C-alpha cells in the first residue's frame, strides 16, 4: 500500500491534473457566486481527486475547497452566515461523496455518489437555515442550489 502511494504521488501528470483542479475551482466558484452564492462547483474537483489519487486526497481536497468557498461566499465579513453555510455544505457534500465513491468506481456509482453528496450538502444548508430562522423560500432556494449544482458536478 505504501509503495502504491509513493508511486501515485510521484506521477507528475496525475498531480498536475489535481493541482490544476485545485487552482481552477476557486475561479469557477467566483463565476458561480455572480449567479447565486449557493451554487458551488467544488464537488467536481473533490470526486475527481478521490478517483484519480486516493480517498484521503479527496477528503483533503474537500476540506481545502470548503474553506475556499467560505472565503469567496463571505462578502464583507469573513465569519458571516453565508460563509458558514457554504463551508458546511461543501464539506458535507465532499465527505459524503468521497465515502460513497469508496464502494464503486463506475459511472453510475459516481452519479449516485454525487446525489448522496448533494443531498448531504442540501441537508447541511437546511439545518443551518432552520437554526437561523430563515424563511421557507430562502431555505428551499439555498438547498436546491446546492443540491442541483452538486448533481451537475457529478454528471460532469
Number of C-alpha atoms within 10 A of each C-alpha: 6 7 7 9 11 10 11 16 13 11 11 10 11 14 16 11 15 20 13 11 18 20 12 13 20 19 12 13 21 17 15 16 16 9 9 14 22 26 23 29 24 28 31 21 25 31 29 21 27 24 18 15 17 18 19 14 19 26 22 18 26 29 20 16 26 27 19 20 30 23 20 19 25 17 13 7 11 14 12 14 16 22 24 20 25 29 25 24 30 35 29 24 30 35 26 21 31 29 18 20 22 15 11 14 12 9 11 12 16 24 20 18 28 31 24 24 31 32 24 25 30 28 19 23 30 23 15 18 21 13 9 10 10 12 10 12 9 12 18 15 15 21 26 20 20 30 28 18 22 32 23 18 21 26 15 10
